[in-house]
Amino acid sequence: DRDVTGVQTCALPICLVRELVTGATGAGRVRLVPMFDHAVLTGVRVLGATAGSLPAALGLASGDVLSAINGAPIQSLQQMLDLYAGLDQLTTVELSGTRRGQPLIRTLRLR
């Protein structure tokens, strides 16, 4: 689903989000590569998102940069681990970043 601002929303099982966060989507598939600015983590770049992959199903593409989760800038690995640990208590997760320099927002409704 897309609203007038280009924000995409999709519904998916929590287990799929767990796969994306942990990178457990299989060899040769998607990778989340940390991005740093002056030794400070600023986000992750999505690589290997091909048609039929989990990131593609979420509306992500190779080269997308995710810089915030639920409005909080990605600044540590611990933040990703905290998201993973708390997935069972969440009903939505908002991923923010950029695609080719343009704003990118994906809202995941968890079930």
C-alpha positions, -999 to +999 in steps of 0.1 A: +000+000+000+012+036-007-002+068+006+001+102-012+035+109+003+050+078-011+053+060+022+048+023+018+031+001+043+030-037+043+018-064+067+041-094+074+048-121+100+073-111+127+095-141+117+103-124+084+114-092+102+136-113+125+153-127+093+160-093+080+173-079+113+196-110+118+206-113+082+195-150+084+180-149+049+205-173+035+238-173+017+241-151-014+210-131-004+205-098+013+232-082+034+230-053+057+263-035+056+271-010+083+278+026+072+301+049+092+309+086+093+340+095+112+339+061+130+302+066+140+276+042+128+251+061+107+229+033+093+230+002+071+231-002+033+209-030+019+227-052-006+215-082-025+178-073-026+166-091-057+131-099-070+114-123-047+137-116-017+125-105+017+138-069+013+121-066-021+088-078-005+092-050+020+098-025-007+135-022-002+161-023-030+198-029-032+216+003-024+189+017-001+203+032+031+184+027+063+192+053+089+165+052+115+142+027+132+109+040+146+123+075+143+155+068+163+187+071+143+206+039+139+237+044+159+247+010+173+245-027+168+228-028+202+198-009+187+193-036+161+196-063+188+170-044+210+146-043+180+151-080+176+145-087+213+114-065+214+096-076+182+070-096+201+058-064+218+055-043+186+027-040+161+046-018+137+082-009+128+090+021+107+122+021+087+135+054+074+164+061+051+172+071+015+171+056-020+193+074-045+194+105-023+156+106-019+137+100+014+125+064+019+100+053+046+087+018+050+061+010+077+059-027+086+027-039+103+036-070+122+013-099+128 
